[in-house]
Amino acid sequence: METIVLDIGETLVRDDRRWASWADWLGVPPHTLSALVGAAVAQGREATDALRILRPDMDVEEAYRARAAAGRGEHLDESDLYRDVRPALGELRAAGVRIVVAGDGTVRAGELLRALDLPADLVVTSDEWGVRKPDPEFFARVAEASGAAPEATLYVGDHPADDLFPAAAAGMRTAHLRRGPYGHWWADHPDVVETADFRIDALTELVGLAGAEGAAAPEASQASDASPDEGTKVARSRALRSVR
């Protein structure tokens, strides 16, 4: 494994600050919005659909710009990182693995992430690339940024439809992370179990995976050797966005 590419939200960064900020902006208790986010996740829908349940006519992008103009835009600091991020990325880099952080996010999010000086070779967001997951073009950009062959690249993320399935369809190896609402809720879905090369509970498990060169570390579960064709993976991606 030459390169490990990591998603951002609920892989490296906790999303609780984000949703609490939106709840404050909309004037609802944080637990109300959190519950609606959970409901959207369980139905395989976009988490931002929770905002539209509260405000059916909401344009999320417009509301984001209004928040920024009011001085209540994005914020990110060390406390937003999961505790295993720095130890895991530091050990992987020390072992000679190229580390790329690439996930959905704004230009501002990219700036904030780079300001944290993570032990990574590249940190980039979808808005900086001009294409969002699960668009195949995003994963084509990931493959280019990897600097390694797809089979020597491991993409790590929590979201089956946005991370796991499209990365596998692009020929990369995949690790599904049981973290955040999507990661926990969908972790044992048969399509996730079948598609993921590895299923992990913490980023520190990646250190063992990188050293094993294809064998699962003791803490990780290695998935089935079955390799569904691209059409099947696309169908699963769509299905996972509907009610299970």
DOROZA-290623 format. One record per residue: residue in one letter; chain; x, y, z of N, C-alpha, C, O in turn. Coordinates in steps of 0.1 Angstrom, whole numbers, plus 5000, padded with zeros to 4 digits. Each point is the difference from the previous one (the first is absolute). Example, Ala and Ser with C-alpha at 12.3 -4.5 7.8 and 13.67 -1.06 7.14 Angstrom:
BEGIN
{pt 'A' 'A' {5132 4943 5078} {4991 5012 5000} {5009 5012 5000} {5010 5000 5007}}
{pt 'S' 'A' {4986 5011 4986} {5009 5011 5000} {4992 5011 5008} {5005 5011 5001}}
end
This chain:
BEGIN
{pt 'M' 'A' {5008 4988 5000} {4992 5012 5000} {5009 5013 5000} {5007 5002 5010}}
{pt 'E' 'A' {4993 5005 4979} {5009 5011 4999} {4993 5013 5004} {5007 5009 5006}}
{pt 'T' 'A' {4980 4993 4992} {4993 5012 5003} {4987 4997 5007} {4993 4991 4997}}
{pt 'I' 'A' {5005 5017 5014} {4987 4999 5007} {4993 5014 4998} {5006 5010 5004}}
{pt 'V' 'A' {4982 4989 4991} {4992 5012 4998} {4988 5000 5010} {4993 4990 5001}}
{pt 'L' 'A' {5006 5021 5006} {4989 5001 5011} {4990 5010 4997} {5003 5011 4996}}
{pt 'D' 'A' {4984 4985 5006} {4989 5009 5000} {5002 5011 5012} {5009 4998 5008}}
{pt 'I' 'A' {4982 5012 4992} {5002 5010 5010} {4989 4999 5011} {5004 4996 5011}}
{pt 'G' 'A' {4984 5007 4986} {4989 5000 5010} {4997 4986 5006} {4998 4991 4992}}
{pt 'E' 'A' {5003 5008 5021} {4997 4988 5007} {5010 4989 4997} {4998 4988 5003}}
{pt 'T' 'A' {5014 5016 4991} {5011 4991 4999} {5012 5006 5007} {5006 4994 5009}}
{pt 'L' 'A' {4997 5019 4988} {5010 5008 5007} {4993 5009 5010} {5005 5003 5011}}
{pt 'V' 'A' {4984 5003 4984} {4994 5012 5008} {4986 4996 5005} {4992 4994 4993}}
{pt 'R' 'A' {5006 5009 5019} {4987 4998 5007} {4990 5011 4994} {5004 5011 4998}}
{pt 'D' 'A' {4984 4984 5000} {4990 5009 4994} {4991 5007 5010} {4990 5007 4996}}
{pt 'D' 'A' {5012 4990 5017} {4990 5005 5010} {5000 5015 5001} {4989 5006 5001}}
{pt 'R' 'A' {5023 5001 4997} {5000 5015 5000} {4992 5005 4988} {4992 5010 5002}}
{pt 'R' 'A' {5009 4984 4987} {4993 5004 4988} {4985 5000 5002} {4993 5010 4997}}
{pt 'W' 'A' {5002 4979 5008} {4985 4999 5002} {4995 5008 5011} {4989 5006 4999}}
{pt 'A' 'A' {5019 4996 5012} {4996 5009 5011} {4999 5014 4995} {4991 5008 5004}}
{pt 'S' 'A' {5019 4996 4987} {4999 5014 4994} {4988 5002 4991} {4994 5011 5001}}
{pt 'W' 'A' {5003 4979 4991} {4988 5001 4992} {4987 5001 5009} {4991 5007 4997}}
{pt 'A' 'A' {5009 4985 5014} {4988 5000 5009} {4998 5014 5006} {4989 5006 5001}}
{pt 'D' 'A' {5023 5000 5003} {4999 5014 5005} {4995 5010 4990} {4992 5009 5003}}
{pt 'W' 'A' {5013 4989 4985} {4996 5009 4989} {4985 4999 4997} {4993 5010 4998}}
{pt 'L' 'A' {5002 4978 5003} {4985 4998 4997} {4991 5002 5012} {4988 5000 4999}}
{pt 'G' 'A' {5019 5002 5013} {4992 5002 5012} {4993 4988 5006} {4989 5001 5005}}
{pt 'V' 'A' {5017 4987 4993} {4994 4988 5006} {5010 4993 5009} {5012 5003 4999}}
{pt 'P' 'A' {4984 4989 5010} {5009 4993 5009} {5009 4991 4992} {4996 4994 4991}}
{pt 'P' 'A' {5017 5005 5013} {5009 4991 4993} {4996 4986 4999} {5002 4993 4990}}
{pt 'H' 'A' {4991 5002 5020} {4996 4986 5000} {4989 4998 4990} {4999 4989 4994}}
{pt 'T' 'A' {4993 5021 5003} {4990 4999 4989} {5006 4998 4987} {4996 4991 4992}}
{pt 'L' 'A' {5014 5017 5005} {5006 4998 4987} {5008 4987 4999} {5000 4994 4990}}
{pt 'S' 'A' {5007 5002 5021} {5007 4988 5000} {4991 4988 4997} {5004 4991 4993}}
{pt 'A' 'A' {4984 5009 5013} {4991 4989 4998} {4995 5000 4986} {4999 4989 4994}}
{pt 'L' 'A' {4999 5022 5000} {4996 5001 4986} {5011 4995 4990} {4998 4994 4990}}
{pt 'V' 'A' {5015 5010 5014} {5011 4995 4992} {5001 4984 5001} {5002 4994 4990}}
{pt 'G' 'A' {4996 5001 5022} {5000 4986 5002} {4989 4993 4991} {5002 4989 4995}}
{pt 'A' 'A' {4986 5017 5005} {4989 4994 4992} {5004 5000 4985} {4997 4990 4993}}
{pt 'A' 'A' {5009 5021 5002} {5004 5001 4986} {5010 4989 4997} {5000 4993 4990}}
{pt 'V' 'A' {5010 5005 5019} {5010 4990 4998} {4994 4986 5000} {5004 4992 4991}}
{pt 'A' 'A' {4987 5005 5018} {4994 4987 5000} {4992 4997 4987} {4998 4989 4997}}
{pt 'Q' 'A' {4997 5022 4997} {4992 4998 4987} {5009 5000 4988} {4996 5000 4989}}
{pt 'G' 'A' {5017 5002 5013} {5010 5000 4989} {4999 5013 4992} {5004 5001 4989}}
{pt 'R' 'A' {4991 5010 5018} {4999 5013 4993} {5012 5009 5004} {5008 4996 5009}}
{pt 'E' 'A' {4993 5015 4984} {5011 5010 5004} {4997 5005 5014} {4988 5003 5003}}
{pt 'A' 'A' {5022 4999 5005} {4999 5005 5013} {4994 5014 5000} {4992 5004 5009}}
{pt 'T' 'A' {5011 5004 4981} {4995 5014 4999} {4985 5000 4997} {4994 5011 5001}}
{pt 'D' 'A' {5000 4978 4996} {4985 4999 4999} {4994 5004 5013} {4988 5005 5000}}
{pt 'A' 'A' {5019 4993 5011} {4995 5003 5013} {4997 5015 5001} {4990 5005 5007}}
{pt 'L' 'A' {5018 5003 4987} {4998 5015 5000} {4988 5003 4992} {4992 5010 5004}}
{pt 'R' 'A' {5005 4983 4985} {4988 5003 4992} {4987 4995 5007} {4989 5005 4996}}
{pt 'I' 'A' {5012 4986 5013} {4989 4996 5007} {4995 5011 5009} {4988 5003 5002}}
{pt 'L' 'A' {5022 5004 5004} {4997 5011 5009} {4996 5013 4992} {4991 5007 5004}}
{pt 'R' 'A' {5015 4995 4984} {4997 5011 4992} {4999 4995 4985} {5009 5000 4993}}
{pt 'P' 'A' {4979 4996 5004} {4998 4993 4987} {5004 5009 4988} {5004 4994 4989}}
{pt 'D' 'A' {4996 5019 5012} {5004 5008 4989} {5014 5005 5000} {5005 5009 4993}}
{pt 'M' 'A' {5003 4984 5016} {5014 5005 5002} {5009 4996 4988} {5000 4989 4995}}
{pt 'D' 'A' {5008 5021 5001} {5011 4998 4991} {5012 4999 5009} {5005 5010 5005}}
{pt 'V' 'A' {5001 4978 4996} {5010 4998 5010} {5013 5008 4997} {5006 5006 5008}}
{pt 'E' 'A' {4997 4995 4979} {5012 5008 4996} {4998 5015 5003} {5009 5006 5004}}
{pt 'E' 'A' {4979 4998 4993} {4997 5015 5003} {5001 5002 5015} {5005 5011 5004}}
{pt 'A' 'A' {4989 4980 5004} {5000 5002 5014} {5015 4999 5005} {5003 5008 5010}}
{pt 'Y' 'A' {5005 4984 4984} {5014 4999 5004} {5007 5014 4998} {5007 5005 5009}}
{pt 'R' 'A' {4990 5001 4979} {5006 5013 4998} {4995 5011 5009} {5008 5008 5004}}
{pt 'A' 'A' {4979 4991 5000} {4995 5009 5009} {5006 4999 5014} {5003 5010 5006}}
{pt 'R' 'A' {5000 4978 4998} {5006 4998 5013} {5014 5006 5000} {5005 5006 5009}}
{pt 'A' 'A' {5003 4991 4980} {5013 5006 4999} {5000 5015 5000} {5009 5006 5006}}
{pt 'A' 'A' {4982 5000 4987} {4999 5014 4999} {4996 5006 5014} {5004 5011 5003}}
{pt 'A' 'A' {4989 4981 5005} {4997 5005 5014} {5011 4997 5010} {4998 5002 5012}}
{pt 'G' 'A' {5013 4993 4983} {5011 4997 5009} {4998 4986 5008} {5007 4998 5010}}
{pt 'R' 'A' {4985 4994 4984} {4997 4987 5007} {5003 4988 4990} {4993 4990 4999}}
{pt 'G' 'A' {5018 5012 4994} {5004 4990 4990} {5007 4988 5006} {5000 4998 5012}}
{pt 'E' 'A' {5007 4995 4980} {5007 4988 5004} {5011 5003 5010} {5007 5010 4999}}
{pt 'H' 'A' {4994 4981 5010} {5012 5000 5010} {5005 4986 5002} {4993 4991 5000}}
{pt 'L' 'A' {5020 5008 5001} {5006 4987 5002} {5013 5002 5008} {5009 5009 4996}}
{pt 'D' 'A' {4993 4984 5015} {5012 5000 5007} {5004 4986 5005} {4993 4990 4996}}
{pt 'E' 'A' {5017 5009 5012} {5006 4987 5004} {4989 4992 5007} {5000 4987 4999}}
{pt 'S' 'A' {4991 5019 5008} {4990 4993 5008} {4990 4993 4991} {4992 4991 5004}}
{pt 'D' 'A' {5007 5012 4983} {4991 4994 4990} {5005 4987 4994} {4993 4993 4994}}
{pt 'L' 'A' {5020 5005 5008} {5006 4987 4995} {4997 4989 5009} {5000 5001 5013}}
{pt 'Y' 'A' {4998 4987 4982} {4999 4988 5008} {5014 4997 5006} {5010 5004 4994}}
{pt 'R' 'A' {4990 4990 5018} {5013 4999 5007} {5010 4991 4993} {5012 5002 5002}}
{pt 'D' 'A' {4984 4989 4989} {5009 4991 4994} {5006 5006 4987} {5009 4993 4994}}
{pt 'V' 'A' {4987 5019 5002} {5005 5005 4987} {5015 5002 5000} {5007 4995 4991}}
{pt 'R' 'A' {4998 5013 5018} {5014 5003 5000} {5009 4988 5002} {5010 4998 4993}}
{pt 'P' 'A' {4987 4994 5017} {5008 4988 5002} {5001 4991 4988} {5010 4995 4996}}
{pt 'A' 'A' {4978 5003 4998} {4999 4990 4988} {5008 5006 4988} {5008 4993 4994}}
{pt 'L' 'A' {4989 5020 5003} {5006 5006 4988} {5015 5001 5002} {5008 4998 4991}}
{pt 'G' 'A' {4996 5005 5021} {5014 5002 5003} {5008 4986 4998} {5011 5000 4994}}
{pt 'E' 'A' {4983 4990 5011} {5007 4986 4999} {5000 4996 4985} {5010 4994 4996}}
{pt 'L' 'A' {4979 5008 4997} {5000 4996 4986} {5010 5008 4992} {5007 4994 4991}}
{pt 'R' 'A' {4994 5018 5011} {5010 5008 4993} {5014 4996 5003} {5009 4999 4992}}
{pt 'A' 'A' {4994 4998 5021} {5013 4995 5004} {5003 4987 4994} {5012 4997 4998}}
{pt 'A' 'A' {4978 4995 4998} {5002 4987 4994} {5002 5002 4985} {5001 4990 4993}}
{pt 'G' 'A' {4998 5022 5002} {5002 5002 4986} {4988 5000 4991} {5001 4999 4988}}
{pt 'V' 'A' {4987 5001 5019} {4987 5000 4992} {4997 5015 4997} {5001 5009 5008}}
{pt 'R' 'A' {4995 4993 4979} {4995 5013 4996} {4986 5002 5005} {4992 4991 4999}}
{pt 'I' 'A' {5006 5021 5008} {4987 5003 5006} {4993 5011 4992} {5006 5011 4999}}
{pt 'V' 'A' {4982 4986 4996} {4992 5011 4994} {4987 5001 5007} {4993 4990 5003}}
{pt 'V' 'A' {5003 5022 5000} {4987 5003 5006} {4991 5006 4988} {5003 5011 4995}}
{pt 'A' 'A' {4986 4982 5002} {4992 5005 4989} {4985 4996 5002} {4997 4989 5000}}
{pt 'G' 'A' {4995 5021 5002} {4986 4997 5003} {4992 5012 4997} {5005 5011 4996}}
{pt 'D' 'A' {4981 4988 5005} {4991 5011 4998} {5003 5011 5010} {5002 4998 5012}}
{pt 'G' 'A' {4998 5015 4983} {5002 5011 5008} {5001 5013 4992} {5003 4999 4988}}
{pt 'T' 'A' {4996 5012 5019} {5001 5013 4994} {5015 5004 4998} {5009 4993 5006}}
{pt 'V' 'A' {4993 5018 4987} {5014 5005 4999} {5004 5004 5014} {5012 4998 5003}}
{pt 'R' 'A' {4979 5008 5004} {5004 5005 5014} {5004 4988 5008} {5009 5001 5008}}
{pt 'A' 'A' {4984 4988 4991} {5003 4988 5008} {5014 4995 4997} {5007 4996 5009}}
{pt 'G' 'A' {4997 5005 4978} {5013 4996 4996} {5011 5009 5006} {5010 4995 5005}}
{pt 'E' 'A' {4987 5018 4996} {5009 5009 5006} {5002 4997 5015} {5011 5000 5005}}
{pt 'L' 'A' {4978 4997 5002} {5000 4998 5014} {5007 4986 5003} {5008 5000 5010}}
{pt 'L' 'A' {4990 4990 4982} {5007 4988 5002} {5015 5001 4998} {5008 4995 5008}}
{pt 'R' 'A' {4996 5012 4981} {5015 5002 4998} {5006 5008 5011} {5012 4998 5003}}
{pt 'A' 'A' {4980 5011 5003} {5006 5008 5011} {5003 4991 5012} {5008 5004 5009}}
{pt 'L' 'A' {4986 4984 4992} {5002 4991 5012} {5014 4993 4998} {5004 4993 5009}}
{pt 'D' 'A' {5002 5008 4979} {5013 4994 4998} {5000 4985 5003} {5008 4995 5008}}
{pt 'L' 'A' {4982 4998 4986} {4999 4985 5002} {5012 4993 4993} {5006 5005 4991}}
{pt 'P' 'A' {4998 4984 5014} {5011 4992 4994} {4995 4993 4987} {4997 4988 5000}}
{pt 'A' 'A' {5001 5020 4990} {4994 4996 4987} {5008 5006 4989} {5005 5011 5001}}
{pt 'D' 'A' {4996 4982 4987} {5007 5006 4989} {4991 5009 4992} {5005 5009 4993}}
{pt 'L' 'A' {4982 4989 5007} {4991 5009 4993} {4987 5000 5008} {4995 4990 5004}}
{pt 'V' 'A' {4999 5022 4997} {4987 5002 5006} {4992 5008 4989} {5003 5011 4997}}
{pt 'V' 'A' {4986 4984 4999} {4992 5006 4990} {4985 4997 5002} {4996 4989 5005}}
{pt 'T' 'A' {4995 5021 4991} {4986 4998 5001} {4993 4999 4986} {5006 5004 4990}}
{pt 'S' 'A' {4982 4992 5010} {4992 4998 4988} {4998 5014 4993} {5001 5001 4988}}
{pt 'D' 'A' {4996 5009 5020} {4998 5013 4994} {5013 5006 4993} {4999 5007 4990}}
{pt 'E' 'A' {5012 4989 5016} {5013 5004 4994} {5002 4993 4987} {5007 5006 4990}}
{pt 'W' 'A' {4988 4982 5008} {5001 4992 4988} {4989 5003 4990} {5001 4998 4988}}
{pt 'G' 'A' {4988 5008 5018} {4989 5003 4991} {4991 4988 4997} {4992 5000 4990}}
{pt 'V' 'A' {5009 4989 5018} {4992 4988 4998} {4998 4993 5014} {5009 4999 5008}}
{pt 'R' 'A' {4979 4996 4994} {4997 4994 5013} {4997 4985 4999} {4997 4995 4989}}
{pt 'K' 'A' {5005 4998 5022} {4997 4986 5001} {4985 4998 4998} {4993 5009 5005}}
{pt 'P' 'A' {5003 4980 4990} {5007 4989 4995} {5003 5000 4985} {5002 4990 4993}}
{pt 'D' 'A' {4999 5022 5001} {5003 5001 4986} {5013 4993 4996} {5010 5002 5007}}
{pt 'P' 'A' {4990 4990 4983} {5012 4992 4996} {5012 5010 4997} {5011 4996 5002}}
{pt 'E' 'A' {4986 5016 4994} {5011 5009 4997} {5007 5004 5013} {5012 5002 5000}}
{pt 'F' 'A' {4981 4998 5012} {5007 5003 5012} {5010 4989 5003} {5011 5002 5004}}
{pt 'F' 'A' {4985 4985 4993} {5009 4989 5003} {5011 4999 4990} {5011 4994 5002}}
{pt 'A' 'A' {4987 5011 4986} {5010 5001 4990} {5011 5010 5005} {5012 4998 4998}}
{pt 'R' 'A' {4984 5013 5008} {5009 5010 5006} {5007 4993 5012} {5012 5003 5002}}
{pt 'V' 'A' {4981 4989 5006} {5007 4993 5011} {5011 4991 4995} {5011 5000 5005}}
{pt 'A' 'A' {4986 4993 4984} {5010 4991 4994} {5012 5007 4995} {5011 4996 5002}}
{pt 'E' 'A' {4987 5016 4993} {5011 5008 4995} {5008 5005 5011} {5012 5000 5000}}
{pt 'A' 'A' {4981 5005 5011} {5007 5005 5012} {5008 4989 5007} {5010 5003 5007}}
{pt 'S' 'A' {4985 4985 4992} {5006 4989 5008} {5014 4998 4996} {5009 4997 5008}}
{pt 'G' 'A' {4994 5004 4979} {5014 4997 4995} {5004 4986 5000} {5011 4996 4998}}
{pt 'A' 'A' {4979 4995 5004} {5002 4986 5000} {4989 4993 4992} {4990 5006 4997}}
{pt 'A' 'A' {5012 4982 4999} {4990 4992 4993} {4988 4998 5009} {5001 5000 5012}}
{pt 'P' 'A' {4987 4999 4981} {4987 4999 5008} {5001 4988 5010} {4996 5002 5012}}
{pt 'E' 'A' {5010 4987 4984} {5001 4988 5009} {5010 5003 5012} {5000 4992 5009}}
{pt 'A' 'A' {5008 5018 4990} {5009 5003 5011} {4995 5012 5008} {5008 5006 5008}}
{pt 'T' 'A' {4980 4999 4989} {4994 5011 5007} {4988 4995 5008} {4991 4993 4995}}
{pt 'L' 'A' {5008 5011 5018} {4990 4997 5008} {4991 5012 5004} {5006 5010 5005}}
{pt 'Y' 'A' {4981 4990 4991} {4992 5011 5004} {4992 4997 5013} {4994 4989 5000}}
{pt 'V' 'A' {5006 5020 5009} {4994 4998 5013} {4989 5010 5003} {5002 5012 4998}}
{pt 'G' 'A' {4986 4982 5005} {4989 5009 5003} {4989 4993 5007} {5000 4988 5002}}
{pt 'D' 'A' {4990 5020 5003} {4989 4995 5008} {4987 4998 4992} {4992 4992 5004}}
{pt 'H' 'A' {5007 5015 4984} {4988 5000 4993} {5000 4990 4988} {5008 5001 4991}}
{pt 'P' 'A' {4984 4988 5010} {5000 4990 4989} {4998 5006 4986} {5008 4997 4991}}
{pt 'A' 'A' {4981 5011 5007} {4997 5005 4987} {5009 5011 4995} {5003 5001 4988}}
{pt 'D' 'A' {5003 5006 5021} {5009 5011 4996} {5015 4997 5000} {5008 5006 4992}}
{pt 'D' 'A' {4995 4984 5016} {5014 4996 5001} {5003 4986 4995} {5008 4998 4991}}
{pt 'L' 'A' {4986 4993 5015} {5004 4986 4998} {4997 4995 4986} {5009 4995 4993}}
{pt 'F' 'A' {4978 5006 5002} {4996 4995 4987} {5007 5007 4988} {5006 4993 4992}}
{pt 'P' 'A' {4995 5020 5008} {5006 5007 4989} {5016 4998 5000} {5005 4999 4989}}
{pt 'A' 'A' {5001 5000 5022} {5014 4997 5001} {5003 4986 4994} {5010 4998 4993}}
{pt 'A' 'A' {4982 4992 5011} {5002 4987 4996} {4997 4999 4984} {5007 4993 4993}}
{pt 'A' 'A' {4983 5014 5003} {4997 5001 4985} {5012 5006 4992} {5002 4996 4989}}
{pt 'A' 'A' {5006 5012 5018} {5011 5006 4993} {5013 4991 5001} {5010 5004 4995}}
{pt 'G' 'A' {4988 4984 5011} {5011 4991 5001} {5009 5001 5012} {5010 4993 5001}}
{pt 'M' 'A' {4986 5016 5008} {5008 5001 5012} {4996 4990 5011} {4989 4994 4999}}
{pt 'R' 'A' {5020 5003 5010} {4997 4992 5011} {4993 5009 5010} {5002 5013 5000}}
{pt 'T' 'A' {4989 4982 5009} {4992 5008 5008} {5000 4995 5015} {5001 4988 5002}}
{pt 'A' 'A' {4998 5021 5007} {4998 4997 5014} {4988 5008 5005} {4999 5012 4999}}
{pt 'H' 'A' {4991 4981 5005} {4988 5007 5006} {5002 5002 5015} {5003 4990 5007}}
{pt 'L' 'A' {4995 5022 4997} {5003 5004 5014} {4986 5001 5007} {4991 5008 4997}}
{pt 'R' 'A' {5008 4984 5014} {4988 5001 5008} {5001 5012 5009} {5005 4999 5012}}
{pt 'R' 'A' {4991 5012 4983} {5001 5013 5007} {4989 5009 4995} {4997 5001 4988}}
{pt 'G' 'A' {4997 5007 5021} {4990 5009 4996} {4987 4993 4996} {5000 4988 5000}}
{pt 'P' 'A' {4989 5020 4998} {4987 4993 4997} {5000 4990 4989} {4995 4989 5002}}
{pt 'Y' 'A' {5011 5015 4986} {5000 4991 4989} {5008 4988 5003} {4997 4989 4997}}
{pt 'G' 'A' {5015 5013 5008} {5009 4989 5003} {4995 4990 5009} {5002 4988 4998}}
{pt 'H' 'A' {4990 5016 5013} {4995 4990 5009} {4987 4994 4994} {4999 4988 5001}}
{pt 'W' 'A' {4992 5020 4994} {4987 4994 4995} {5002 4990 4989} {4993 4990 5000}}
{pt 'W' 'A' {5016 5013 4991} {5001 4991 4988} {5012 4990 5001} {5002 4993 4990}}
{pt 'A' 'A' {5004 5006 5021} {5013 4992 5001} {4998 4986 4997} {5008 4993 4994}}
{pt 'D' 'A' {4980 5001 5010} {4998 4986 4998} {4991 4997 4988} {4995 4988 4998}}
{pt 'H' 'A' {5002 5022 4994} {4992 4997 4988} {5007 4990 4991} {5012 5002 4998}}
{pt 'P' 'A' {4981 4989 4996} {5007 4990 4992} {5009 5005 4989} {5010 4995 4996}}
{pt 'D' 'A' {4985 5016 4997} {5008 5006 4989} {5013 5007 5005} {5010 4999 4994}}
{pt 'V' 'A' {4989 5006 5019} {5012 5006 5006} {5010 4989 5003} {5012 5001 4997}}
{pt 'V' 'A' {4983 4988 5009} {5008 4989 5004} {5007 4994 4988} {5012 4996 5000}}
{pt 'E' 'A' {4980 5002 4989} {5006 4994 4988} {5010 5009 4992} {5009 4995 4995}}
{pt 'T' 'A' {4988 5018 5005} {5008 5009 4992} {5013 5004 5007} {5011 5001 4993}}
{pt 'A' 'A' {4989 5002 5020} {5012 5005 5006} {5011 4990 5001} {4997 4988 5004}}
{pt 'D' 'A' {5015 5016 4993} {5011 4991 5002} {5003 4999 5015} {5004 4989 5005}}
{pt 'F' 'A' {4994 5021 5002} {5002 5000 5015} {4989 5008 5006} {4994 5009 4995}}
{pt 'R' 'A' {5003 4987 5018} {4990 5007 5008} {5006 5003 5013} {5005 4991 5007}}
{pt 'I' 'A' {4996 5022 4997} {5008 5004 5011} {4992 5008 5010} {4990 5006 4996}}
{pt 'D' 'A' {5015 4995 5016} {4993 5008 5010} {5008 5012 5004} {4995 5009 5007}}
{pt 'A' 'A' {5018 4992 4989} {5008 5011 5004} {5011 5002 4989} {5004 4990 4994}}
{pt 'L' 'A' {5001 5022 5004} {5010 5003 4990} {5013 4993 5004} {5008 4997 4991}}
{pt 'T' 'A' {4995 5001 5022} {5012 4994 5004} {5002 4985 4994} {5011 4995 4999}}
{pt 'E' 'A' {4977 4999 4997} {5001 4987 4994} {5006 5000 4987} {5005 4990 4995}}
{pt 'L' 'A' {4996 5022 4998} {5006 5001 4987} {5015 4997 5000} {5005 4996 4990}}
{pt 'V' 'A' {5001 5007 5022} {5014 4997 5001} {5003 4986 4997} {5010 4996 4993}}
{pt 'G' 'A' {4982 4995 5014} {5002 4986 4998} {4997 4995 4986} {5007 4992 4994}}
{pt 'L' 'A' {4983 5014 5000} {4996 4997 4986} {5011 5003 4990} {5003 4993 4991}}
{pt 'A' 'A' {5002 5019 5011} {5011 5005 4991} {5012 4990 5000} {5006 4998 4990}}
{pt 'G' 'A' {4997 4998 5022} {5012 4991 5002} {4997 4986 4995} {5009 4992 4997}}
{pt 'A' 'A' {4978 5004 5003} {4997 4986 4996} {4999 4998 4985} {5000 4988 4996}}
{pt 'E' 'A' {5000 5023 4996} {5000 4998 4986} {4989 4991 4995} {5002 4990 4992}}
{pt 'G' 'A' {4985 5013 5012} {4989 4992 4995} {4994 4990 5010} {4989 4995 4998}}
{pt 'A' 'A' {5018 5003 5014} {4994 4992 5010} {4994 5008 5010} {5006 5011 5004}}
{pt 'A' 'A' {4982 4986 5002} {4994 5008 5010} {5007 5000 5013} {5006 4990 5004}}
{pt 'A' 'A' {4995 5021 5003} {5006 5001 5013} {4990 4993 5009} {4989 4997 4997}}
{pt 'P' 'A' {5016 4998 5015} {4992 4993 5009} {4987 5007 5004} {4990 4993 5002}}
{pt 'E' 'A' {5010 5020 4999} {4988 5008 5004} {4991 5002 4989} {4988 5003 5002}}
{pt 'A' 'A' {5016 4995 4986} {4992 5003 4988} {4993 4988 4995} {5005 4989 5001}}
{pt 'S' 'A' {4984 5013 4992} {4993 4989 4994} {5002 5001 4985} {4997 5010 4994}}
{pt 'Q' 'A' {5008 4979 5000} {5002 5000 4985} {4987 4995 4994} {4995 4990 5004}}
{pt 'A' 'A' {5001 5018 4985} {4988 4996 4994} {5001 4989 4990} {5011 4995 4998}}
{pt 'S' 'A' {4978 5001 4996} {5000 4990 4990} {5009 5003 4988} {5002 5012 4997}}
{pt 'D' 'A' {5003 4978 4997} {5009 5002 4988} {4991 5003 4988} {5006 5003 4989}}
{pt 'A' 'A' {4981 4996 5012} {4992 5003 4988} {5002 5014 4995} {5002 5010 5008}}
{pt 'S' 'A' {4998 4992 4979} {5002 5013 4994} {4989 5004 4991} {5001 4996 4988}}
{pt 'P' 'A' {4988 5010 5017} {4989 5003 4991} {5004 5009 4989} {5009 5008 5001}}
{pt 'D' 'A' {4984 4991 4987} {5003 5008 4989} {4995 5015 5003} {4993 5002 5009}}
{pt 'E' 'A' {5012 5007 4982} {4997 5014 5003} {4985 5003 5000} {4995 5008 5008}}
{pt 'G' 'A' {4998 4985 4982} {4985 5003 5000} {4993 4996 5013} {4991 5007 5004}}
{pt 'T' 'A' {5014 4982 5001} {4994 4995 5013} {5002 5010 5011} {4992 5003 5008}}
{pt 'K' 'A' {5021 5002 4992} {5003 5010 5011} {4992 5013 4999} {4996 5006 5010}}
{pt 'V' 'A' {5002 4998 4977} {4993 5013 4998} {4985 4997 5005} {4994 5009 5007}}
{pt 'A' 'A' {5001 4980 4990} {4986 4996 5004} {4999 5000 5016} {4990 5005 5005}}
{pt 'R' 'A' {5020 4990 5001} {5000 5000 5015} {5001 5014 5005} {4993 5003 5010}}
{pt 'S' 'A' {5015 5005 4984} {5002 5014 5005} {4986 5007 5000} {4997 5007 5009}}
{pt 'R' 'A' {4995 4990 4980} {4987 5007 4999} {4991 4994 5010} {4992 5007 5007}}
{pt 'A' 'A' {5008 4979 4995} {4991 4994 5009} {5003 5004 5014} {4990 5001 5008}}
{pt 'L' 'A' {5022 5002 4996} {5003 5004 5013} {4995 5014 5004} {5000 5004 5012}}
{pt 'R' 'A' {4996 5003 4978} {4994 5013 5002} {4985 4999 5002} {4993 5011 5001}}
{pt 'S' 'A' {5001 4977 4999} {4986 4999 5002} {4997 4993 5013} {5010 4996 5007}}
{pt 'V' 'A' {4978 5002 4996} {4997 4994 5013} {5004 4985 5000} {4997 4993 4991}}
{pt 'R' 'A' {5010 5004 5020} {5005 4986 5001} {4989 4991 5003} {5002 4988 5001}}
end
